[in-house]
Amino acid sequence: MACGLQDSVCGVGGRTLCQLKARQQADVLDAVKLQLQYEPLRNAKQETTASQSLAPWELRVGSLRVFYEVDGGEPDLINVLAIGIKKGSRLIIAGREIHI
């Protein structure tokens, strides 16, 4: 499946994004653009993660979770570290259950 992302976006988070269904990809990209474009550290649907071993910030998009950090050198730039699917109390990232 072709993802259609720029190379700069296809890090760990990008590979996870490409594994999602097309509708889920669109939902994540729309949410990131809409909710994180201007103030990536202030939004009602985002929170600092309880365990910062995965990422300092988490954006909730329905059952999807986008884990990211804000680039220290460019505050308008976020680095998506992982994208997971929340199923009850379980978090699945790239087919593996992650304990946070």
N, C-alpha and C positions, 0 to 999 in steps of 0.2 A: 504494500500500500504506500503510495506516495503521500508525504506529509505536507509539502508545500511551505515549509518554514525556511527562513533564511538560515544560513550556516551558523550565524552568531547565536541563534536561539536553540540550535539542536545539540545542546550539551546533554547532561543526564536527564534534565526535565524534558527536553525536546524528544529524546528517544521514548520516554514514558508517554508523552503526548501522542506520538505517532502510533502507539499501541492502543489508544482509545478509539472508540467508534467515531465516525465522522461527526455525528451530532454532539458527542461529548467534547470533541476537539473544538468545535465551534463555540460551545458553551463556555469552555475554559478561556479561549482567546477573547471572546466578547467580555467576559467578566474581568479579565486582566486589563483590557483596554479601558473599560468603563470605570472600574473601581480603583485601579491602581495608577492610572495615567498621571494624575496630578499630585496626589498625596499618598504614596505607597505605605506610609506608616500610620495613616488615620482613615479608618473606614469601619462601618458598623458590622460588616461581614468578615472581618479579619481579626486575628488575635495573635498574641505572642504564643508560641507553642509551650506547653507545660514542660516538655522535655526538649531542650534546645539542641539535642544531639542530632536531630534531623534537619532543622532549619530554625532560624530565629522567628520567622513569621509564617502564618498559615492563612490562606484565603479559602473560605467555604463557598463552594459552587454546587448546591444541591448535595448529592452524595459524594461529590468529588472534593478532594482537598489539594490545594496547590501550596507547596512548601517553597518559600523563597527567602532571599536576603536582599537588602538594598545595598547597592554598590557604594562603598565609602567615598570613592573619588567622584562619582557622578550620582547625586541623590535622586535624579530622575530615572536612573537605570536600575532595574531589578534583575536578579539572577534566579531563575526558577531552578530549584535543586531537585525537586521530585514532584510527581503528581500521583495521588493515590485515590482509591475508591473506599469509602467508609461503608462497611456492612455491619450494622449493629455496633458492637464495641470493637470490631476488627478493622484494621486498616490494611489494604492490599496495595502494594506498589510493585509494578512489573511482575505480577503473578506471585509475589511472596508476601506473606503476612509479616507486618512490621509491628513490633511492640514499642509503644511510646508512653 
